[in-house]
């Protein structure tokens, strides 16, 4: 199962997926679970495929390689 999240910086013209900066967190919160109130999780956090409450389900940096990236633009 793949998930996604939004980083705070654009990847730029060189398409460097590692240049995205920290996770976007409008309310300065840590990772949360989908059932947590919005003020206690990153905006857009979605279900983690049934791993809620399991040891490393919210460990930052424990997701493996990035498979894709892009830039969100207002058009």
PDB file of N, CA, C and O in Angstrom:
ATOM      1  N   UNK A   1       0.837  -1.175   0.000  1.00  0.00           N
ATOM      2  CA  UNK A   1       0.000   0.000   0.000  1.00  0.00           C
ATOM      3  C   UNK A   1       0.882   1.238   0.000  1.00  0.00           C
ATOM      4  O   UNK A   1       1.853   1.312   0.754  1.00  0.00           O
ATOM      5  N   UNK A   2       0.556   2.194  -0.829  1.00  0.00           N
ATOM      6  CA  UNK A   2       1.288   3.456  -0.881  1.00  0.00           C
ATOM      7  C   UNK A   2       0.438   4.568  -0.292  1.00  0.00           C
ATOM      8  O   UNK A   2      -0.781   4.593  -0.462  1.00  0.00           O
ATOM      9  N   UNK A   3       1.083   5.468   0.388  1.00  0.00           N
ATOM     10  CA  UNK A   3       0.411   6.648   0.909  1.00  0.00           C
ATOM     11  C   UNK A   3       1.048   7.871   0.303  1.00  0.00           C
ATOM     12  O   UNK A   3       1.946   7.766  -0.532  1.00  0.00           O
ATOM     13  N   UNK A   4       0.591   9.021   0.718  1.00  0.00           N
ATOM     14  CA  UNK A   4       1.229  10.241   0.245  1.00  0.00           C
ATOM     15  C   UNK A   4       1.104  11.316   1.305  1.00  0.00           C
ATOM     16  O   UNK A   4       0.285  11.228   2.220  1.00  0.00           O
ATOM     17  N   UNK A   5       1.922  12.311   1.160  1.00  0.00           N
ATOM     18  CA  UNK A   5       1.837  13.492   2.013  1.00  0.00           C
ATOM     19  C   UNK A   5       2.411  14.669   1.242  1.00  0.00           C
ATOM     20  O   UNK A   5       3.011  14.506   0.180  1.00  0.00           O
ATOM     21  N   UNK A   6       2.218  15.839   1.791  1.00  0.00           N
ATOM     22  CA  UNK A   6       2.668  17.063   1.133  1.00  0.00           C
ATOM     23  C   UNK A   6       3.838  17.645   1.910  1.00  0.00           C
ATOM     24  O   UNK A   6       3.798  17.747   3.136  1.00  0.00           O
ATOM     25  N   UNK A   7       4.877  18.025   1.182  1.00  0.00           N
ATOM     26  CA  UNK A   7       6.034  18.676   1.796  1.00  0.00           C
ATOM     27  C   UNK A   7       5.876  20.185   1.690  1.00  0.00           C
ATOM     28  O   UNK A   7       5.051  20.676   0.920  1.00  0.00           O
ATOM     29  N   UNK A   8       6.658  20.910   2.457  1.00  0.00           N
ATOM     30  CA  UNK A   8       6.494  22.364   2.551  1.00  0.00           C
ATOM     31  C   UNK A   8       7.165  23.148   1.427  1.00  0.00           C
ATOM     32  O   UNK A   8       6.849  24.323   1.240  1.00  0.00           O
ATOM     33  N   UNK A   9       8.075  22.543   0.677  1.00  0.00           N
ATOM     34  CA  UNK A   9       8.799  23.247  -0.377  1.00  0.00           C
ATOM     35  C   UNK A   9       8.545  22.624  -1.744  1.00  0.00           C
ATOM     36  O   UNK A   9       8.220  21.441  -1.844  1.00  0.00           O
ATOM     37  N   UNK A  10       8.692  23.415  -2.779  1.00  0.00           N
ATOM     38  CA  UNK A  10       8.593  22.925  -4.148  1.00  0.00           C
ATOM     39  C   UNK A  10       9.844  22.116  -4.488  1.00  0.00           C
ATOM     40  O   UNK A  10      10.919  22.383  -3.951  1.00  0.00           O
ATOM     41  N   UNK A  11       9.710  21.137  -5.369  1.00  0.00           N
ATOM     42  CA  UNK A  11      10.878  20.347  -5.778  1.00  0.00           C
ATOM     43  C   UNK A  11      11.728  21.075  -6.808  1.00  0.00           C
ATOM     44  O   UNK A  11      12.873  20.692  -7.048  1.00  0.00           O
ATOM     45  N   UNK A  12      11.183  22.116  -7.416  1.00  0.00           N
ATOM     46  CA  UNK A  12      11.948  22.914  -8.367  1.00  0.00           C
ATOM     47  C   UNK A  12      12.056  22.285  -9.740  1.00  0.00           C
ATOM     48  O   UNK A  12      11.545  21.191  -9.981  1.00  0.00           O
ATOM     49  N   UNK A  13      12.719  22.983 -10.628  1.00  0.00           N
ATOM     50  CA  UNK A  13      12.837  22.576 -12.026  1.00  0.00           C
ATOM     51  C   UNK A  13      13.697  21.338 -12.219  1.00  0.00           C
ATOM     52  O   UNK A  13      13.583  20.667 -13.244  1.00  0.00           O
ATOM     53  N   UNK A  14      14.559  21.020 -11.252  1.00  0.00           N
ATOM     54  CA  UNK A  14      15.428  19.850 -11.411  1.00  0.00           C
ATOM     55  C   UNK A  14      14.749  18.553 -10.976  1.00  0.00           C
ATOM     56  O   UNK A  14      15.355  17.485 -11.062  1.00  0.00           O
ATOM     57  N   UNK A  15      13.506  18.627 -10.514  1.00  0.00           N
ATOM     58  CA  UNK A  15      12.716  17.454 -10.127  1.00  0.00           C
ATOM     59  C   UNK A  15      13.403  16.594  -9.071  1.00  0.00           C
ATOM     60  O   UNK A  15      13.329  15.367  -9.119  1.00  0.00           O
ATOM     61  N   UNK A  16      14.067  17.236  -8.125  1.00  0.00           N
ATOM     62  CA  UNK A  16      14.743  16.538  -7.035  1.00  0.00           C
ATOM     63  C   UNK A  16      13.726  16.246  -5.935  1.00  0.00           C
ATOM     64  O   UNK A  16      13.373  17.134  -5.160  1.00  0.00           O
ATOM     65  N   UNK A  17      13.257  14.999  -5.870  1.00  0.00           N
ATOM     66  CA  UNK A  17      12.222  14.629  -4.904  1.00  0.00           C
ATOM     67  C   UNK A  17      12.667  14.786  -3.454  1.00  0.00           C
ATOM     68  O   UNK A  17      11.821  14.873  -2.563  1.00  0.00           O
ATOM     69  N   UNK A  18      13.956  14.824  -3.198  1.00  0.00           N
ATOM     70  CA  UNK A  18      14.418  14.958  -1.817  1.00  0.00           C
ATOM     71  C   UNK A  18      14.513  16.417  -1.380  1.00  0.00           C
ATOM     72  O   UNK A  18      14.867  16.689  -0.233  1.00  0.00           O
ATOM     73  N   UNK A  19      14.205  17.363  -2.270  1.00  0.00           N
ATOM     74  CA  UNK A  19      14.322  18.787  -1.956  1.00  0.00           C
ATOM     75  C   UNK A  19      13.037  19.379  -1.382  1.00  0.00           C
ATOM     76  O   UNK A  19      12.940  20.597  -1.235  1.00  0.00           O
ATOM     77  N   UNK A  20      12.065  18.556  -1.061  1.00  0.00           N
ATOM     78  CA  UNK A  20      10.752  19.040  -0.638  1.00  0.00           C
ATOM     79  C   UNK A  20      10.662  19.622   0.750  1.00  0.00           C
ATOM     80  O   UNK A  20       9.633  20.194   1.108  1.00  0.00           O
ATOM     81  N   UNK A  21      11.713  19.494   1.547  1.00  0.00           N
ATOM     82  CA  UNK A  21      11.670  20.036   2.903  1.00  0.00           C
ATOM     83  C   UNK A  21      10.842  19.173   3.841  1.00  0.00           C
ATOM     84  O   UNK A  21      10.551  18.012   3.554  1.00  0.00           O
ATOM     85  N   UNK A  22      10.474  19.761   4.956  1.00  0.00           N
ATOM     86  CA  UNK A  22       9.694  19.046   5.973  1.00  0.00           C
ATOM     87  C   UNK A  22       8.261  18.827   5.495  1.00  0.00           C
ATOM     88  O   UNK A  22       7.827  19.442   4.520  1.00  0.00           O
ATOM     89  N   UNK A  23       7.534  17.959   6.175  1.00  0.00           N
ATOM     90  CA  UNK A  23       6.127  17.763   5.861  1.00  0.00           C
ATOM     91  C   UNK A  23       5.363  19.050   6.113  1.00  0.00           C
ATOM     92  O   UNK A  23       5.616  19.752   7.092  1.00  0.00           O
ATOM     93  N   UNK A  24       4.427  19.357   5.225  1.00  0.00           N
ATOM     94  CA  UNK A  24       3.573  20.521   5.411  1.00  0.00           C
ATOM     95  C   UNK A  24       2.673  20.271   6.611  1.00  0.00           C
ATOM     96  O   UNK A  24       1.993  19.248   6.685  1.00  0.00           O
ATOM     97  N   UNK A  25       2.673  21.196   7.537  1.00  0.00           N
ATOM     98  CA  UNK A  25       1.851  21.078   8.736  1.00  0.00           C
ATOM     99  C   UNK A  25       1.327  22.459   9.096  1.00  0.00           C
ATOM    100  O   UNK A  25       1.966  23.195   9.848  1.00  0.00           O
ATOM    101  N   UNK A  26       0.183  22.802   8.569  1.00  0.00           N
ATOM    102  CA  UNK A  26      -0.385  24.143   8.755  1.00  0.00           C
ATOM    103  C   UNK A  26      -0.548  24.516  10.223  1.00  0.00           C
ATOM    104  O   UNK A  26      -0.411  25.684  10.587  1.00  0.00           O
ATOM    105  N   UNK A  27      -0.838  23.531  11.065  1.00  0.00           N
ATOM    106  CA  UNK A  27      -1.085  23.810  12.473  1.00  0.00           C
ATOM    107  C   UNK A  27       0.079  23.398  13.369  1.00  0.00           C
ATOM    108  O   UNK A  27      -0.085  23.288  14.584  1.00  0.00           O
ATOM    109  N   UNK A  28       1.266  23.166  12.774  1.00  0.00           N
ATOM    110  CA  UNK A  28       2.473  22.805  13.516  1.00  0.00           C
ATOM    111  C   UNK A  28       2.254  21.593  14.415  1.00  0.00           C
ATOM    112  O   UNK A  28       2.573  21.620  15.604  1.00  0.00           O
ATOM    113  N   UNK A  29       1.707  20.530  13.830  1.00  0.00           N
ATOM    114  CA  UNK A  29       1.432  19.307  14.579  1.00  0.00           C
ATOM    115  C   UNK A  29       2.331  18.183  14.093  1.00  0.00           C
ATOM    116  O   UNK A  29       2.967  18.292  13.044  1.00  0.00           O
ATOM    117  N   UNK A  30       2.377  17.113  14.854  1.00  0.00           N
ATOM    118  CA  UNK A  30       3.121  15.931  14.430  1.00  0.00           C
ATOM    119  C   UNK A  30       2.181  15.022  13.650  1.00  0.00           C
ATOM    120  O   UNK A  30       1.002  15.332  13.479  1.00  0.00           O
ATOM    121  N   UNK A  31       2.718  13.887  13.174  1.00  0.00           N
ATOM    122  CA  UNK A  31       1.867  12.915  12.495  1.00  0.00           C
ATOM    123  C   UNK A  31       0.725  12.540  13.413  1.00  0.00           C
ATOM    124  O   UNK A  31       0.881  12.496  14.633  1.00  0.00           O
ATOM    125  N   UNK A  32      -0.404  12.275  12.829  1.00  0.00           N
ATOM    126  CA  UNK A  32      -1.548  11.799  13.585  1.00  0.00           C
ATOM    127  C   UNK A  32      -2.207  10.684  12.815  1.00  0.00           C
ATOM    128  O   UNK A  32      -1.734  10.289  11.749  1.00  0.00           O
ATOM    129  N   UNK A  33      -3.278  10.187  13.340  1.00  0.00           N
ATOM    130  CA  UNK A  33      -4.047   9.151  12.670  1.00  0.00           C
ATOM    131  C   UNK A  33      -5.291   9.794  12.062  1.00  0.00           C
ATOM    132  O   UNK A  33      -5.702  10.876  12.482  1.00  0.00           O
ATOM    133  N   UNK A  34      -5.885   9.135  11.085  1.00  0.00           N
ATOM    134  CA  UNK A  34      -7.019   9.716  10.373  1.00  0.00           C
ATOM    135  C   UNK A  34      -8.192  10.009  11.294  1.00  0.00           C
ATOM    136  O   UNK A  34      -8.994  10.897  11.002  1.00  0.00           O
ATOM    137  N   UNK A  35      -8.309   9.291  12.387  1.00  0.00           N
ATOM    138  CA  UNK A  35      -9.432   9.519  13.300  1.00  0.00           C
ATOM    139  C   UNK A  35      -9.151  10.626  14.329  1.00  0.00           C
ATOM    140  O   UNK A  35     -10.051  11.009  15.077  1.00  0.00           O
ATOM    141  N   UNK A  36      -7.921  11.141  14.374  1.00  0.00           N
ATOM    142  CA  UNK A  36      -7.584  12.226  15.293  1.00  0.00           C
ATOM    143  C   UNK A  36      -8.206  13.538  14.818  1.00  0.00           C
ATOM    144  O   UNK A  36      -8.382  13.732  13.615  1.00  0.00           O
ATOM    145  N   UNK A  37      -8.543  14.447  15.747  1.00  0.00           N
ATOM    146  CA  UNK A  37      -9.052  15.762  15.344  1.00  0.00           C
ATOM    147  C   UNK A  37      -8.037  16.486  14.456  1.00  0.00           C
ATOM    148  O   UNK A  37      -6.830  16.291  14.599  1.00  0.00           O
ATOM    149  N   UNK A  38      -8.525  17.310  13.552  1.00  0.00           N
ATOM    150  CA  UNK A  38      -7.676  17.985  12.570  1.00  0.00           C
ATOM    151  C   UNK A  38      -6.558  18.787  13.219  1.00  0.00           C
ATOM    152  O   UNK A  38      -5.478  18.905  12.640  1.00  0.00           O
ATOM    153  N   UNK A  39      -6.785  19.336  14.399  1.00  0.00           N
ATOM    154  CA  UNK A  39      -5.759  20.144  15.061  1.00  0.00           C
ATOM    155  C   UNK A  39      -4.682  19.288  15.723  1.00  0.00           C
ATOM    156  O   UNK A  39      -3.740  19.826  16.304  1.00  0.00           O
ATOM    157  N   UNK A  40      -4.809  17.950  15.642  1.00  0.00           N
ATOM    158  CA  UNK A  40      -3.830  17.059  16.252  1.00  0.00           C
ATOM    159  C   UNK A  40      -3.113  16.183  15.224  1.00  0.00           C
ATOM    160  O   UNK A  40      -2.504  15.175  15.583  1.00  0.00           O
ATOM    161  N   UNK A  41      -3.183  16.563  13.953  1.00  0.00           N
ATOM    162  CA  UNK A  41      -2.520  15.780  12.905  1.00  0.00           C
ATOM    163  C   UNK A  41      -2.190  16.682  11.729  1.00  0.00           C
ATOM    164  O   UNK A  41      -2.698  17.798  11.627  1.00  0.00           O
ATOM    165  N   UNK A  42      -1.342  16.194  10.850  1.00  0.00           N
ATOM    166  CA  UNK A  42      -1.063  16.926   9.613  1.00  0.00           C
ATOM    167  C   UNK A  42      -2.337  16.995   8.786  1.00  0.00           C
ATOM    168  O   UNK A  42      -3.094  16.027   8.719  1.00  0.00           O
ATOM    169  N   UNK A  43      -2.569  18.127   8.165  1.00  0.00           N
ATOM    170  CA  UNK A  43      -3.702  18.246   7.256  1.00  0.00           C
ATOM    171  C   UNK A  43      -3.502  17.235   6.134  1.00  0.00           C
ATOM    172  O   UNK A  43      -2.426  17.181   5.538  1.00  0.00           O
ATOM    173  N   UNK A  44      -4.512  16.442   5.840  1.00  0.00           N
ATOM    174  CA  UNK A  44      -4.419  15.469   4.763  1.00  0.00           C
ATOM    175  C   UNK A  44      -3.947  14.096   5.183  1.00  0.00           C
ATOM    176  O   UNK A  44      -3.922  13.192   4.349  1.00  0.00           O
ATOM    177  N   UNK A  45      -3.567  13.890   6.451  1.00  0.00           N
ATOM    178  CA  UNK A  45      -3.194  12.541   6.880  1.00  0.00           C
ATOM    179  C   UNK A  45      -4.369  11.609   6.636  1.00  0.00           C
ATOM    180  O   UNK A  45      -5.505  11.920   6.993  1.00  0.00           O
ATOM    181  N   UNK A  46      -4.091  10.473   6.030  1.00  0.00           N
ATOM    182  CA  UNK A  46      -5.145   9.514   5.726  1.00  0.00           C
ATOM    183  C   UNK A  46      -4.852   8.204   6.426  1.00  0.00           C
ATOM    184  O   UNK A  46      -3.778   8.030   7.000  1.00  0.00           O
ATOM    185  N   UNK A  47      -5.794   7.290   6.382  1.00  0.00           N
ATOM    186  CA  UNK A  47      -5.654   5.992   7.035  1.00  0.00           C
ATOM    187  C   UNK A  47      -4.366   5.318   6.611  1.00  0.00           C
ATOM    188  O   UNK A  47      -3.947   5.430   5.459  1.00  0.00           O
ATOM    189  N   UNK A  48      -3.742   4.623   7.539  1.00  0.00           N
ATOM    190  CA  UNK A  48      -2.468   3.962   7.243  1.00  0.00           C
ATOM    191  C   UNK A  48      -2.634   2.469   6.985  1.00  0.00           C
ATOM    192  O   UNK A  48      -1.750   1.678   7.316  1.00  0.00           O
ATOM    193  N   UNK A  49      -3.753   2.084   6.401  1.00  0.00           N
ATOM    194  CA  UNK A  49      -3.958   0.705   5.981  1.00  0.00           C
ATOM    195  C   UNK A  49      -4.093  -0.292   7.116  1.00  0.00           C
ATOM    196  O   UNK A  49      -3.688  -1.446   6.969  1.00  0.00           O
ATOM    197  N   UNK A  50      -4.651   0.120   8.242  1.00  0.00           N
ATOM    198  CA  UNK A  50      -4.860  -0.796   9.355  1.00  0.00           C
ATOM    199  C   UNK A  50      -3.692  -0.926  10.299  1.00  0.00           C
ATOM    200  O   UNK A  50      -3.686  -1.816  11.148  1.00  0.00           O
ATOM    201  N   UNK A  51      -2.704  -0.064  10.174  1.00  0.00           N
ATOM    202  CA  UNK A  51      -1.526  -0.155  11.037  1.00  0.00           C
ATOM    203  C   UNK A  51      -1.605   0.772  12.243  1.00  0.00           C
ATOM    204  O   UNK A  51      -0.617   0.930  12.960  1.00  0.00           O
ATOM    205  N   UNK A  52      -2.760   1.390  12.479  1.00  0.00           N
ATOM    206  CA  UNK A  52      -2.912   2.302  13.611  1.00  0.00           C
ATOM    207  C   UNK A  52      -2.539   1.584  14.897  1.00  0.00           C
ATOM    208  O   UNK A  52      -3.013   0.483  15.175  1.00  0.00           O
ATOM    209  N   UNK A  53      -1.683   2.228  15.674  1.00  0.00           N
ATOM    210  CA  UNK A  53      -1.300   1.679  16.966  1.00  0.00           C
ATOM    211  C   UNK A  53      -0.184   0.660  16.915  1.00  0.00           C
ATOM    212  O   UNK A  53       0.247   0.189  17.968  1.00  0.00           O
ATOM    213  N   UNK A  54       0.301   0.298  15.750  1.00  0.00           N
ATOM    214  CA  UNK A  54       1.396  -0.661  15.650  1.00  0.00           C
ATOM    215  C   UNK A  54       2.712   0.094  15.703  1.00  0.00           C
ATOM    216  O   UNK A  54       2.834   1.184  15.143  1.00  0.00           O
ATOM    217  N   UNK A  55       3.673  -0.473  16.362  1.00  0.00           N
ATOM    218  CA  UNK A  55       4.961   0.118  16.661  1.00  0.00           C
ATOM    219  C   UNK A  55       5.483   1.234  15.798  1.00  0.00           C
ATOM    220  O   UNK A  55       5.727   2.327  16.308  1.00  0.00           O
ATOM    221  N   UNK A  56       5.668   1.012  14.513  1.00  0.00           N
ATOM    222  CA  UNK A  56       6.348   2.003  13.687  1.00  0.00           C
ATOM    223  C   UNK A  56       5.433   2.680  12.677  1.00  0.00           C
ATOM    224  O   UNK A  56       5.911   3.265  11.705  1.00  0.00           O
ATOM    225  N   UNK A  57       4.114   2.609  12.895  1.00  0.00           N
ATOM    226  CA  UNK A  57       3.210   3.165  11.881  1.00  0.00           C
ATOM    227  C   UNK A  57       3.307   4.677  11.750  1.00  0.00           C
ATOM    228  O   UNK A  57       2.928   5.224  10.715  1.00  0.00           O
ATOM    229  N   UNK A  58       3.804   5.368  12.773  1.00  0.00           N
ATOM    230  CA  UNK A  58       3.932   6.822  12.646  1.00  0.00           C
ATOM    231  C   UNK A  58       5.370   7.290  12.807  1.00  0.00           C
ATOM    232  O   UNK A  58       5.614   8.459  13.107  1.00  0.00           O
ATOM    233  N   UNK A  59       6.327   6.384  12.609  1.00  0.00           N
ATOM    234  CA  UNK A  59       7.734   6.752  12.710  1.00  0.00           C
ATOM    235  C   UNK A  59       8.150   7.538  11.476  1.00  0.00           C
ATOM    236  O   UNK A  59       8.072   7.031  10.357  1.00  0.00           O
ATOM    237  N   UNK A  60       8.585   8.757  11.677  1.00  0.00           N
ATOM    238  CA  UNK A  60       9.011   9.584  10.554  1.00  0.00           C
ATOM    239  C   UNK A  60      10.265   9.003   9.920  1.00  0.00           C
ATOM    240  O   UNK A  60      11.194   8.601  10.620  1.00  0.00           O
ATOM    241  N   UNK A  61      10.288   8.961   8.597  1.00  0.00           N
ATOM    242  CA  UNK A  61      11.449   8.454   7.883  1.00  0.00           C
ATOM    243  C   UNK A  61      11.460   6.953   7.709  1.00  0.00           C
ATOM    244  O   UNK A  61      12.470   6.393   7.284  1.00  0.00           O
ATOM    245  N   UNK A  62      10.369   6.289   8.024  1.00  0.00           N
ATOM    246  CA  UNK A  62      10.310   4.836   7.967  1.00  0.00           C
ATOM    247  C   UNK A  62       9.426   4.349   6.821  1.00  0.00           C
ATOM    248  O   UNK A  62       8.780   3.308   6.937  1.00  0.00           O
ATOM    249  N   UNK A  63       9.392   5.086   5.726  1.00  0.00           N
ATOM    250  CA  UNK A  63       8.472   4.751   4.647  1.00  0.00           C
ATOM    251  C   UNK A  63       9.138   4.198   3.392  1.00  0.00           C
ATOM    252  O   UNK A  63       8.445   3.811   2.451  1.00  0.00           O
ATOM    253  N   UNK A  64      10.437   4.153   3.360  1.00  0.00           N
ATOM    254  CA  UNK A  64      11.125   3.659   2.178  1.00  0.00           C
ATOM    255  C   UNK A  64      11.382   4.767   1.168  1.00  0.00           C
ATOM    256  O   UNK A  64      11.252   5.952   1.477  1.00  0.00           O
ATOM    257  N   UNK A  65      11.747   4.365  -0.039  1.00  0.00           N
ATOM    258  CA  UNK A  65      12.081   5.321  -1.093  1.00  0.00           C
ATOM    259  C   UNK A  65      10.846   6.038  -1.618  1.00  0.00           C
ATOM    260  O   UNK A  65       9.745   5.488  -1.605  1.00  0.00           O
ATOM    261  N   UNK A  66      11.034   7.249  -2.072  1.00  0.00           N
ATOM    262  CA  UNK A  66       9.946   7.990  -2.704  1.00  0.00           C
ATOM    263  C   UNK A  66       9.761   7.460  -4.118  1.00  0.00           C
ATOM    264  O   UNK A  66      10.723   7.339  -4.877  1.00  0.00           O
ATOM    265  N   UNK A  67       8.527   7.147  -4.464  1.00  0.00           N
ATOM    266  CA  UNK A  67       8.267   6.574  -5.785  1.00  0.00           C
ATOM    267  C   UNK A  67       7.869   7.621  -6.810  1.00  0.00           C
ATOM    268  O   UNK A  67       7.956   7.374  -8.013  1.00  0.00           O
ATOM    269  N   UNK A  68       7.437   8.781  -6.352  1.00  0.00           N
ATOM    270  CA  UNK A  68       7.035   9.853  -7.265  1.00  0.00           C
ATOM    271  C   UNK A  68       6.994  11.167  -6.503  1.00  0.00           C
ATOM    272  O   UNK A  68       6.918  11.183  -5.275  1.00  0.00           O
ATOM    273  N   UNK A  69       7.046  12.261  -7.238  1.00  0.00           N
ATOM    274  CA  UNK A  69       6.912  13.574  -6.614  1.00  0.00           C
ATOM    275  C   UNK A  69       6.431  14.560  -7.664  1.00  0.00           C
ATOM    276  O   UNK A  69       6.487  14.285  -8.863  1.00  0.00           O
ATOM    277  N   UNK A  70       5.966  15.695  -7.209  1.00  0.00           N
ATOM    278  CA  UNK A  70       5.495  16.726  -8.117  1.00  0.00           C
ATOM    279  C   UNK A  70       5.314  18.022  -7.365  1.00  0.00           C
ATOM    280  O   UNK A  70       5.568  18.084  -6.162  1.00  0.00           O
ATOM    281  N   UNK A  71       4.884  19.046  -8.050  1.00  0.00           N
ATOM    282  CA  UNK A  71       4.650  20.346  -7.441  1.00  0.00           C
ATOM    283  C   UNK A  71       3.185  20.706  -7.609  1.00  0.00           C
ATOM    284  O   UNK A  71       2.622  20.575  -8.696  1.00  0.00           O
ATOM    285  N   UNK A  72       2.577  21.159  -6.532  1.00  0.00           N
ATOM    286  CA  UNK A  72       1.184  21.596  -6.567  1.00  0.00           C
ATOM    287  C   UNK A  72       1.176  23.077  -6.923  1.00  0.00           C
ATOM    288  O   UNK A  72       1.818  23.889  -6.257  1.00  0.00           O
ATOM    289  N   UNK A  73       0.449  23.419  -7.972  1.00  0.00           N
ATOM    290  CA  UNK A  73       0.383  24.806  -8.437  1.00  0.00           C
ATOM    291  C   UNK A  73      -1.056  25.290  -8.467  1.00  0.00           C
ATOM    292  O   UNK A  73      -1.969  24.521  -8.769  1.00  0.00           O
ATOM    293  N   UNK A  74      -1.256  26.546  -8.159  1.00  0.00           N
ATOM    294  CA  UNK A  74      -2.553  27.179  -8.319  1.00  0.00           C
ATOM    295  C   UNK A  74      -2.623  27.710  -9.746  1.00  0.00           C
ATOM    296  O   UNK A  74      -1.799  28.531 -10.148  1.00  0.00           O
ATOM    297  N   UNK A  75      -3.605  27.242 -10.506  1.00  0.00           N
ATOM    298  CA  UNK A  75      -3.717  27.693 -11.900  1.00  0.00           C
ATOM    299  C   UNK A  75      -5.055  28.359 -12.150  1.00  0.00           C
ATOM    300  O   UNK A  75      -5.325  28.801 -13.267  1.00  0.00           O
TER     301      UNK A  75
END
